[in-house]
């Protein structure tokens, strides 16, 4: 009876299943059967197979491989007559080709299954095949459309994996060097303990979905390149851990869960692609962004090195926290109404011109550096928090286009420049150090409630007419510069421990006692205005085309002038404004400047006298240069006044001078 059953089973399957080739078929029902592979009574040919074998009996049944077993041909499991077998591999099983159509393969922990190639191919729809335990595939793994292979144990994949259906990894899949997973199907990491382990560079071009906690790990910085045509999805509540691997995403990525990458890893987001983050994510490893990143919710923390070659968009309520070394390359833009936090010893390196349009907060120890005058512009409000430090070094130009609030420390060093174009202030507790060749340039409506100091330059250089105030303080700065269309007024007794340069169309108005320990230079079309108080300085240069203005009242006569302990180099023009309280007699002398020595002379003199100012002579005004001072006197040469008849008087006097000269030549 058992022999007849074997014959019937065999003949029924010869042509339809195996194309006329006789394979040894497992017999599941009969006398003397124990479910063990090694029992010849289980096989239709009454012998344990060593070439081809088929386990395709109907129903649920179990086959146990207990001894070392080898098949040089094909092992076919399931898929016919509602066959749902379970193959338990308890020893070493070696198979040439494994054709899985349905069922389950369980490989014991100390056992193994070595396969040259696997084909998951069933005529049944939505068939799921599960392999649990150590699986070694030295050749191809093919999952046909409509089929699913679930790998629950450890699997070693050594060549090509073709996925037209679904391949779910719930254990650890080790990818040998140059392994490629491709096809129109989906590779899914699921189950909470799934992992891809790289022994060399590998590629995934099929769709990739991460449903639970999963890990990509590697040795020797192997690279996993992902080139899926559809977006890679990291599901909500899922976590992708990247350990010592280089993961190169050349696909769009949707991060709804978390990415945790250790310091030995690198994540590359390729050009022309987009990564979208909607959950809290911490990346300790390196990140290279060539495409677009959109942080739409949560906080994205970069603790490792970040190379930004693309664009970053940070939407409302989202935060990007930079805590490592961030290299910002030319044309990079960080935009959006969210915020960027530069903190915890972060170092921003700028190459080229880039812009951050999101709100920025600097905390702890932060640095910005660059070479070749690379520029980083901040387009939204920025803040340097209390007890924190922003250090701008190298050759960087950092521009704050909007408001800036400084409560902590700002250091500008090593040829760097910080430009404040917007509003804001530094509070009294803030510390702004401008050292070496550094520059702090204020062009906007920024209020100094602190005292910038250092060997660098503090510059007021608004391109439009704007007033600035220096409050009573000692400014231990290398150079105070007033340029462009700026007008700086002293609102209290001020000491500048370095030099002062006034240039462009700017004006420095000395309205309170001022001391400049270095040289005062007045250049171009700029003006130094003595507006009722004295200014003591080491030396001065009043250059051609510049203006030296002295405003004189009876209370300030001879005192409210520029007083130099050293030399005065004089050119340009001088303007003297006499108010109505000044009674300028013929023998009156008004001191305009005091010095230890001088060279040159003013090219022109303009005296603006109030209408009520008394004059004893119409002979005009002139400047007399004594050894220690320049003095305004009434002399024989009239330059100009602002009286109503000044123009006519000047013309008359000039013609008289010409006539007298001609008369002298004649006689």
C-alpha positions in Angstrom: 0.0 0.0 0.0 2.8 2.4 0.9 4.7 1.6 -2.3 1.5 2.2 -4.4 1.1 5.6 -2.7 4.7 6.6 -3.6 4.2 5.6 -7.2 1.0 7.6 -7.5 2.5 10.6 -5.9 5.5 10.4 -8.1 3.7 9.9 -11.4 1.3 12.8 -10.7 4.2 15.2 -10.4 6.6 14.2 -13.0 5.4 16.2 -16.0 3.4 19.1 -14.4 5.9 20.1 -11.8 9.3 19.1 -13.0 9.1 19.3 -16.8 9.4 15.5 -17.1 12.4 15.2 -14.8 12.0 12.7 -12.0 12.8 14.2 -8.5 12.7 12.4 -5.2 9.4 13.5 -3.6 8.8 13.6 0.1 6.0 11.2 1.3 4.3 12.7 4.3 1.8 9.8 5.1 2.5 6.2 5.6 3.8 3.4 7.9 7.2 3.7 9.4 7.5 7.5 8.9 9.0 9.7 11.6 9.4 13.1 9.9 13.2 12.7 9.5 14.9 13.6 6.2 17.3 10.7 6.7 14.5 8.0 6.7 14.3 6.5 3.1 10.7 5.5 3.7 9.8 9.2 3.4 11.1 9.4 -0.2 9.2 8.3 -3.3 12.3 6.6 -4.7 12.9 4.9 -1.4 16.3 6.5 -1.0 17.5 9.7 0.6 18.1 12.2 -2.2 21.5 13.8 -3.0 20.6 15.6 -6.2 17.0 16.9 -6.4 14.3 16.7 -3.9 10.7 18.0 -3.5 8.8 18.6 -0.3 5.4 19.4 -1.7 2.9 17.2 0.0 -0.5 18.6 0.9 -1.3 20.1 4.3 0.8 21.1 7.2 3.7 18.8 8.1 7.3 18.9 9.3 10.6 17.7 7.9 13.6 17.4 10.2 17.2 17.5 8.8 19.2 16.0 11.6 22.4 14.9 9.8 24.8 16.7 7.6 23.0 16.7 4.3 23.9 17.9 0.8 21.9 18.3 -2.4 23.8 19.2 -5.6 20.6 20.0 -7.5 17.3 21.7 -6.6 15.3 21.5 -3.4 11.7 22.5 -4.0 9.5 23.3 -1.0 5.7 23.9 -1.0 3.4 25.6 -3.5 1.5 22.6 -4.8 -1.7 20.9 -3.5 -1.9 23.5 -0.6 1.4 22.3 0.7 2.6 24.2 3.8 5.6 22.3 5.0 8.0 23.2 7.8 11.6 22.4 7.3 13.6 22.2 10.5 17.4 22.2 9.8 19.2 20.9 12.9 22.5 20.3 11.2 24.3 21.5 8.1 22.2 21.5 5.0 23.8 22.4 1.6 21.6 23.0 -1.4 22.4 24.0 -5.0 19.2 25.8 -5.7 16.4 26.4 -3.2 13.0 26.9 -4.7 10.6 28.2 -2.1 6.9 28.3 -2.9 5.3 28.2 0.6 6.1 27.1 4.1 8.6 27.8 6.8 12.3 26.9 7.2 13.7 26.9 10.7 17.4 26.7 11.0 18.7 25.8 14.5 21.2 28.1 16.2 24.1 25.7 15.8 23.0 24.5 12.4 23.3 26.2 9.0 21.8 26.2 5.6 24.2 26.9 2.7 22.5 27.7 -0.6 23.9 28.7 -4.0 20.7 30.4 -5.1 17.2 30.9 -3.8 14.0 31.5 -5.8 10.9 32.6 -4.0 8.3 31.8 -6.7 4.8 30.6 -6.1 1.7 30.5 -8.3 -0.3 31.3 -5.2 -1.0 34.9 -4.4 0.4 36.7 -1.3 2.4 33.7 -0.3 4.7 34.2 2.6 7.8 32.1 3.1 9.7 32.4 6.4 13.3 31.4 7.0 14.5 31.4 10.6 18.1 30.8 11.5 21.6 31.0 9.9 21.2 31.1 6.1 24.1 31.4 3.7 23.3 32.4 0.1 26.4 32.4 -2.1 24.6 33.2 -5.4 21.3 34.8 -6.3 18.3 35.4 -4.1 15.1 36.0 -6.2 11.8 37.0 -4.7 9.2 37.0 -7.5 6.3 39.4 -7.8 3.4 38.5 -5.4 5.6 36.7 -3.0 7.2 37.5 0.3 10.3 36.2 1.9 10.8 36.8 5.6 14.3 36.4 7.0 14.1 36.1 10.8 17.5 34.8 11.6 20.9 35.6 10.4 21.4 35.6 6.6 24.5 36.0 4.6 23.9 37.4 1.1 26.9 37.2 -1.2 25.8 38.3 -4.7 22.6 39.6 -6.3 19.2 39.9 -4.6 16.3 40.5 -7.0 13.1 41.6 -5.3 10.0 41.9 -7.4 7.9 41.0 -4.4 8.7 41.7 -0.8 11.8 40.9 1.2 11.4 41.4 4.9 14.4 41.3 7.2 13.6 40.7 10.8 17.0 39.4 11.9 20.5 40.3 10.6 21.3 40.2 6.9 25.0 40.4 6.2 25.8 41.8 2.7 29.1 40.7 1.2 31.1 43.2 -0.8 29.4 44.3 -4.0 26.1 42.7 -3.1 23.2 44.5 -4.8 19.5 44.4 -3.8 17.4 45.5 -6.8 14.0 45.1 -8.3 10.6 46.7 -8.3 9.7 45.2 -5.0 10.3 46.4 -1.4 13.0 45.6 1.1 11.6 46.1 4.6 13.5 46.2 7.9 11.0 45.2 10.6 10.5 43.4 13.8 12.5 45.6 16.1 15.8 43.8 15.8 16.6 43.9 12.1 20.0 44.9 10.8 22.0 45.1 7.6 25.6 44.3 8.2 28.1 45.4 5.5 31.3 43.4 4.8 32.0 45.7 1.9 30.3 48.2 -0.3 26.8 47.3 -1.3 23.8 48.8 -3.2 20.1 48.9 -2.6 18.0 50.0 -5.6 14.7 48.5 -4.6 12.2 50.4 -2.5 13.3 50.5 1.2 11.0 50.8 4.2 12.0 50.8 7.9 9.0 50.0 10.1 10.6 49.3 13.5 14.0 49.7 15.1 16.7 48.7 12.6 20.5 49.1 12.3 22.9 49.5 9.5 26.4 48.5 10.6 29.7 48.0 8.9 33.4 47.4 9.2 36.1 49.5 7.7 33.7 52.3 6.7 31.9 50.2 4.0 29.4 52.2 2.0 25.8 51.3 1.4 24.4 53.2 -1.6 20.7 53.5 -1.8 19.3 54.4 -5.2 15.6 53.6 -4.8 13.3 55.2 -7.3 10.7 55.8 -4.6 11.1 57.6 -1.3 12.7 55.7 1.5 10.3 55.7 4.5 11.4 55.6 8.1 8.1 55.0 9.8 6.8 56.8 12.9 8.1 55.3 16.1 10.8 53.5 14.1 14.6 54.1 14.7 17.4 53.6 12.2 20.7 53.2 13.9 23.8 53.6 11.7 27.0 52.2 13.2 30.4 52.8 11.6 28.9 52.7 8.1 28.7 55.1 5.2 25.1 55.3 4.0 24.7 57.1 0.7 21.0 58.0 0.1 20.5 58.8 -3.6 16.8 58.7 -3.1 14.3 60.9 -1.3 14.0 60.0 2.4 11.1 60.5 4.7 12.2 60.5 8.4 9.1 60.1 10.5 11.0 58.2 13.2 14.6 58.6 14.5 18.0 58.3 12.9 20.8 57.6 15.4 24.2 57.5 13.8 27.4 57.0 15.8 30.5 59.1 15.5 32.1 56.5 13.2 29.4 56.7 10.6 28.6 59.0 7.7 25.2 59.8 6.1 25.1 61.2 2.6 22.0 62.8 1.2 22.5 63.0 -2.5 21.9 65.9 -5.0 18.5 66.2 -6.6 16.9 64.4 -3.7 15.1 65.5 -0.5 15.2 64.3 3.1 12.2 65.2 5.2 12.4 65.0 9.0 9.2 65.1 11.1 10.4 63.7 14.4 13.2 64.2 17.0 16.4 62.8 15.5 20.0 62.7 16.8 22.9 62.1 14.5 26.3 61.7 16.1 28.0 60.7 12.9 29.0 62.8 9.8 26.3 64.1 7.4 26.8 65.3 3.9 23.8 67.1 2.4 23.9 67.7 -1.4 20.2 67.9 -2.0 17.3 69.4 0.0 16.5 68.8 3.7 13.2 69.8 5.2 12.8 69.7 9.0 9.1 70.0 9.5 8.7 69.0 13.2 10.8 68.0 16.2 14.5 68.7 16.8 17.2 67.5 14.5 20.5 67.4 16.4 23.8 67.2 14.5 26.6 66.2 16.9 29.0 65.1 14.2 30.5 66.8 11.2 28.1 68.2 8.7 28.9 69.2 5.1 26.1 71.4 3.6 26.1 71.6 -0.1 22.4 71.9 -0.6 19.5 73.7 1.1 17.9 73.3 4.5 14.3 74.4 5.3 13.3 74.6 8.9 9.6 75.1 9.3 7.7 76.6 12.2 8.3 75.0 15.6 11.1 72.8 14.2 14.6 73.1 15.4 18.0 72.2 13.9 20.7 72.0 16.5 24.3 72.1 15.3 26.8 70.8 17.9 29.7 69.5 15.8 31.7 70.9 12.9 29.5 72.3 10.2 31.0 73.1 6.8 28.8 75.5 4.9 29.6 75.6 1.2 28.9 78.3 -1.4 25.3 79.1 -2.2 23.9 77.0 0.7 20.7 78.4 2.2 19.0 77.5 5.5 15.5 78.9 5.3 12.1 78.7 7.1 10.4 80.1 10.1 11.9 77.6 12.5 15.1 78.0 14.4 18.7 77.0 14.3 20.7 76.5 17.5 24.5 76.6 17.3 25.7 75.2 20.6 28.0 73.0 22.6 31.3 73.9 21.0 29.9 73.9 17.5 32.2 75.1 14.7 30.8 76.5 11.5 33.3 76.6 8.6 32.2 78.8 5.7 33.3 78.2 2.1 31.9 80.8 -0.3 28.8 82.9 0.3 25.8 81.3 2.2 22.7 82.5 4.0 20.8 81.3 7.0 17.3 82.8 6.9 16.0 81.0 10.0 16.1 82.4 13.5 19.5 81.6 15.1 20.6 81.2 18.7 24.2 80.8 19.8 24.9 79.2 23.1 27.8 77.6 25.0 31.0 77.8 22.9 30.4 78.4 19.2 32.8 79.3 16.4 32.4 80.6 12.9 35.5 80.5 10.7 36.4 80.8 7.0 39.0 81.5 4.4 39.2 83.8 1.3 36.6 86.2 2.8 33.8 83.6 2.7 30.5 85.1 3.9 27.7 83.8 6.0 24.6 85.9 6.3 21.9 85.5 8.9 18.6 86.8 7.6 16.4 86.4 10.7 16.8 87.4 14.3 19.8 86.1 16.1 20.8 85.9 19.7 24.0 85.2 21.7 22.8 83.9 25.0 24.1 84.9 28.4 27.2 83.0 29.5 27.8 81.7 26.0 30.3 82.7 23.3 30.3 83.2 19.6 33.8 83.3 18.1 34.2 84.5 14.5 37.7 83.7 13.3 39.8 83.1 10.2 38.8 85.2 7.2 35.0 84.9 7.8 32.5 87.7 7.1 29.4 87.1 9.2 26.5 89.4 8.6 23.4 89.8 10.8 20.8 91.3 8.5 18.0 91.4 11.1 18.0 92.0 14.8 20.9 90.8 17.0 20.7 90.4 20.8 24.0 90.0 22.5 23.9 88.9 26.2 27.0 86.7 26.2 30.4 87.0 24.6 31.3 87.7 21.0 34.9 87.5 19.8 36.0 88.7 16.3 39.5 87.6 15.6 42.1 86.8 12.9 41.0 89.0 10.0 37.3 88.1 10.5 34.5 90.6 10.4 31.0 90.7 12.0 28.6 93.1 10.2 25.4 94.1 12.1 23.0 95.5 9.5 19.8 95.2 11.6 18.6 96.4 15.0 19.2 95.1 18.5 21.8 95.8 21.2 24.4 94.3 23.5 23.5 94.6 27.1 25.8 95.9 29.8 26.9 92.4 30.8 27.9 91.4 27.3 31.5 91.2 26.2 32.5 92.0 22.6 36.2 91.4 21.9 37.6 92.5 18.6 41.2 91.5 18.4 44.1 91.3 16.0 42.8 92.4 12.6 39.2 91.6 13.4 36.4 94.1 12.6 33.0 94.8 14.2 31.0 96.8 11.7 27.7 98.4 12.6 25.6 99.6 9.7 22.1 99.2 11.2 20.2 100.5 14.2 22.3 98.6 16.8 22.8 100.1 20.2 26.0 99.6 22.1 25.2 99.2 25.8 28.5 97.3 26.2 32.0 98.4 25.5 33.7 96.6 22.5 37.4 96.2 23.2 40.5 94.6 21.7 43.2 95.5 19.2 40.8 95.3 16.2 38.4 97.8 14.6 35.0 99.0 15.7 33.4 100.6 12.7 30.1 102.6 12.3 29.5 102.5 8.5 25.9 103.0 7.7 25.3 103.5 3.9 22.4 105.8 4.7 22.4 108.8 7.1 22.2 107.4 10.6 23.1 108.7 14.0 25.1 106.6 16.6 25.9 107.4 20.2 28.9 106.6 22.2 28.0 106.6 25.9 30.4 107.6 28.6 32.9 104.8 28.8 36.5 103.8 28.1 36.7 102.0 24.7 39.8 99.8 24.8 39.7 99.3 21.0 42.5 99.3 18.5 40.7 101.6 16.0 37.4 103.4 16.1 36.2 103.9 12.6 33.4 106.2 11.5 32.6 105.8 7.8 30.1 106.0 4.9 27.1 108.1 5.9 27.3 107.6 9.7 27.3 110.3 12.3 28.7 109.4 15.7 28.1 111.6 18.8 29.7 111.3 22.2 26.9 111.3 24.8 29.3 111.3 27.7 33.0 111.5 28.6 34.6 109.0 26.2 38.1 107.5 26.0 39.3 105.6 23.0 42.5 103.8 23.8 43.4 103.3 20.2 43.1 105.4 17.0 40.1 107.1 15.4 39.5 107.2 11.6 36.8 109.3 10.1 36.2 108.6 6.4 33.7 108.6 3.6 30.9 111.2 4.2 30.9 110.4 7.9 31.0 112.7 10.9 32.4 112.4 14.4 30.8 115.0 16.7 32.6 115.6 20.0 29.8 116.8 22.3 31.5 115.7 25.6 35.0 115.5 26.7 36.8 112.9 24.6 40.3 111.4 24.8 41.9 109.5 22.0 45.1 107.9 23.0 46.2 107.2 19.4 46.0 109.3 16.2 42.8 110.9 14.7 42.7 110.7 10.9 40.0 112.6 9.0 39.9 111.6 5.4 38.0 112.0 2.1 34.7 114.0 2.5 34.4 113.3 6.2 34.2 115.8 9.1 35.5 116.1 12.7 33.2 118.4 14.6 34.2 120.0 17.8 30.7 120.6 19.2 31.3 122.3 22.5 33.8 120.0 24.2 37.5 119.4 23.9 39.1 116.3 22.3 42.6 115.3 23.4 44.6 113.0 21.1 48.1 112.0 20.5 48.3 113.3 16.9 46.0 114.1 14.0 45.9 114.1 10.2 43.3 116.4 8.6 43.6 115.2 5.0 42.7 116.9 1.7 38.9 117.2 1.0 38.1 116.5 4.6 36.6 119.0 7.1 37.5 120.2 10.5 34.6 122.0 12.2 34.8 124.1 15.3 31.6 125.4 16.9 32.4 128.4 19.2 30.3 130.1 21.8 31.4 132.5 24.6 31.4 129.6 27.0 33.7 127.3 25.0 36.0 129.8 23.3 39.6 128.5 23.2 38.8 125.3 25.1 36.5 123.2 22.9 39.1 122.3 20.4 41.3 119.5 19.3 44.3 119.3 21.6 47.2 117.2 20.5 50.2 116.0 22.5 52.0 115.4 19.2 52.0 116.6 15.7 49.2 117.9 13.5 49.3 117.2 9.7 46.9 119.8 8.3 45.1 120.0 4.9 41.5 120.0 3.9 39.2 122.8 5.0 38.2 124.4 8.3 34.8 125.7 9.2 34.2 127.9 12.2 30.7 128.4 13.5 30.4 131.5 15.7 27.1 131.8 17.6 25.5 135.0 18.8 27.3 135.0 22.1 30.7 135.5 20.6 31.9 139.1 20.6 34.7 138.9 18.0 36.8 142.1 18.4 39.6 143.2 16.1 42.2 141.9 18.5 40.2 138.8 19.4 41.9 135.4 18.9 40.1 132.1 18.9 42.1 129.0 19.3 41.1 126.4 16.7 43.6 123.6 17.4 46.4 122.9 19.9 49.5 120.8 19.0 53.1 120.2 19.8 54.1 120.8 16.1 52.4 121.0 12.8 52.8 120.7 9.0 50.7 122.0 6.3 47.7 124.4 6.4 44.0 124.4 5.8 43.3 124.9 2.1 40.2 127.0 2.8 38.5 128.7 5.7 34.7 129.1 6.1 33.5 131.2 9.0 29.8 131.1 9.7 29.0 134.0 12.0 25.6 134.6 13.4 24.0 137.9 12.3 24.3 139.5 15.7 28.0 138.7 16.0 29.9 141.9 16.5 32.8 142.6 14.1 35.1 145.5 14.4 36.4 145.2 10.8 35.3 144.0 7.4 38.7 142.8 6.7 37.6 139.2 7.2 39.1 136.2 8.9 42.2 134.1 8.6 44.1 131.3 10.4 47.4 132.0 12.0 49.7 129.0 12.7 51.7 129.4 15.8 54.2 126.9 17.1 51.7 125.3 19.5 48.3 126.3 18.1 46.2 127.4 15.1 44.3 130.6 15.8 41.4 132.4 14.1 42.1 136.1 13.7 40.8 139.0 11.7 43.2 139.6 8.8 43.6 141.0 5.4 42.2 138.0 3.5 38.6 137.2 3.7 37.5 133.7 2.8 33.8 133.5 3.5 31.2 134.0 6.1 27.5 133.1 6.2 26.3 136.7 6.5 23.9 137.9 3.9 26.6 140.0 2.3 29.4 137.5 2.4 29.3 136.7 -1.3 29.3 140.3 -2.4 32.0 141.3 0.1 34.2 138.4 -1.1 33.8 139.5 -4.7 34.5 143.1 -4.0 37.6 142.4 -1.9 38.9 140.0 -4.6 38.5 142.7 -7.3 40.2 145.3 -5.1 43.1 142.9 -4.5 43.5 142.4 -8.3 43.4 146.1 -9.0 46.0 146.8 -6.3 48.2 144.1 -7.7 48.0 145.6 -11.2 48.6 149.1 -9.9 51.7 147.9 -8.1 53.1 146.5 -11.3 52.5 149.7 -13.2 54.3 151.9 -10.7 
